[in-house]
Amino acid sequence: MAGVPDWNHGKTLSGACKASRLGSSLASPRGYLKYPIETLESGSTATRNLLEIARRFAKSREYFRIFRSCNTAFRQLLTARDRGWCCNCPKCRFVFLALSPFIAKTELIGIFSNNLLDDETQRDGFAQLCGLQEHKPFECVGEIAESAAVMSHLASHPDWREDAVVRQLQAGFTVLQRRDPAEYRALFELKHPHRVPDSYMAMLDACG
């Protein structure tokens, strides 16, 4: 699922809480208008940033041990697939970063079996996600603005501000220091325009 963690890991979730590509562009659903809306599980719901999806998913603790968005979990050869998180790819880093404001630190570390934000070897990888190095990873991860806003937010978060990656990036890049907190808050706002039916939006809002 492009750009979004595989929240359901092959399982079916009920109702509007089923994860879909809520952050996709409006151009995609326009191409699907010839299909009945009931057949679309992704593409038409360009209403939310990935951080808002992460916030909502963080309430579904029953899926914490089974969801995956790691490159090693989806290799073509079954024998080469990893059953957990490799903790060393852009997808692992982005999902860890996106969930860090919403899941208790000890629980998030338990999901990954590692604290990626307190591992100095991860510094460059997170810097790339935040647009602090020349190239953003060529992966299905969040936008630079999303990652940078979260990293800047964590610099003032009591649970994360002393972790090595957060501390070093904040100290080393003035662009993070100067980010307006409003940019982080804006990530939770509804995107316009979109083509999501009102009934679908009501279902989504009911999930909190």
N, C-alpha and C positions, 0 to 999 in steps of 0.2 A: 504494500500500500504506500504509494509515493508520498514521502514527506511526513508521514504519520506513523508512529509506532504501531506495530501489529498488536493492538490492545487485546484482541480476542484470541490470538494464537490458534486460529483455526476453529474456534468454538463460536457458537451463535449467542449473541447477547440479545436481550429482549428490548423491544420498543425503541424509543428515540435515543436511548443510551448507547446503542450500537455505534461504535466509532466509524466515522467516514471522513473523507477528505474535506473537512470543513474549511480548510484554508485555500482551496483551489480557486482559480481565477473565474471571472464571469464568462470568459470566452468559451470555456469548456461546456458549461450547461447549455449555452445557446446552440451548440452543435447537437445536443441530445433532445431538443424540443420535439422532435418527431416521435419520440418514444413516450409511452404513458409514464407519468410521474412516479407511479407505484413501482416501476421497474428500476428506478435509479437509486443506488445506494451511495453513490459518490458523485462529485462533480457539480451537482446542483446546489450544494449547500455552502456557498462561498461566503460564510457569515462570520467566521471566527478565526482568530489567530491560533497558532499551535499552542501558545501558552495558555489560552483559555481552555483548549481541549485538555491540556495537561491538568489544569486545575479541576476540571470536572472529573477526569479519570481518577484523580487522587482520592476521590470519595469511594471508589469501588475496590476496596481492599481485597475482595475475594479473587481478584485477577492479578494481584501483585506477583504471585509466584509462577504464573503461566504466560504472561505477555512477553513478547520479544520484539526488538527492533535492532537486531545486531547482524552484521554482515555474515558472520560465521554460522548463524543459525539457519541461513537460507542458501547455502551452497548447493549447487546442482547435484553433486554426488552425496548421497545420503550418508555414506561412511565418513565424509569430511565435515559433516555438520556438527556444530557444538550445541549442547543442550542448554547452555547457560549464556551469560553475557561475556564476551571476550574482554571487555573493558579497555580495548585498545583500537577502536575504530571511531570515525566521526559520528555514527549513529548512536553508539553507546554514550559518547560524550554529550551529545545534544539531549538525549532523553534524560540522562542524569541531571543535566543543567536545568532542563525545563521542569522537572518534577521537584527539584530541590526547594523551591519556596513553599511547597504544598504538602510534602510528606515528611514526617518526623525524620530527623537526620539518621538516627540509629536504624530506623526501618528502611530507609532508602539504601543505606550502606548494606543492610542485610539482603536486599533484593539483588544488588550487584556483587555482593561479597567483596566489595572494595570501595574505598572513598576516592573517587576520581579527582575530586577537587582538592585533595590534600596530598596528591602525588605529583611531585615536581616534574616527572617525566611526561606528564600530560599537559604541561604548560603550553607548548607550541600548538598542540591540537586544539585546545580551547581558544588560543589566540586567533587561530585561523577561523574558527566558528564566529568569532566576534569581529572579524574584519580587521584585525590588528597586524596581520601579515599579508604578504602580497596576494596570496590565492586563498579563496574560500574552498573548502573540500567539495569535490565534484561528486556529491552524494545527495540523497534525498533527506535533507535535514532542514531545519528552520532557516529563516532569513537572518542575515547579519544583524539587522536592527533588533530582532527578537533576542538573539543570543547576547548581544552587547547590553541591552536593557536589563536582562536578567542578571548578568555578571555584575553590572553596576549596582543593582539592587542588593545583591548578596554582600557587597562590600560594607553595607550597614546592617546586615542581618546578624544578630548575636550568635546564631548557630554556625554560620559559615564564614564570617569576616576574617577569622584568623587562619583559615585553611590556606595552604601554600599557594595554590593556583590563584585563588581569589585575591590574596594579599599581594602577590607578585604582579599580577596583571594590573591591579588598581594602582600600585605604586609606579609601575613602569610605563603606563600609557595615560597621558593627560586627557585623551579623548573619553576615556571611561570616567575619569574624575569629574568631567564637565557635563556629563549627560544629565538631562533634566528628569527628575523622578516622574514627571507627567508622561514621559515616553513609556515608562513601564506600565503605568495605569491605563494608558491608551490601548495596550495589547488586549485588554479584556472587553473592549467595546465592540458592539455589533458593527459589522462591515456593511456598507451600502455602496452601490445597489446590489441586490441579490434577487434570485427567483425562487426562494423557498416559500411554499404555500404557508399561509397563516396557521393552518392546523398542524403542520410539521414544526413550526417555530414554537407553538404552544407545547407540543410534546417535548421538545428539546429544553425549553425553559422549565418544564416540570421536573427535569432531572437535576435542576440546580446548577 
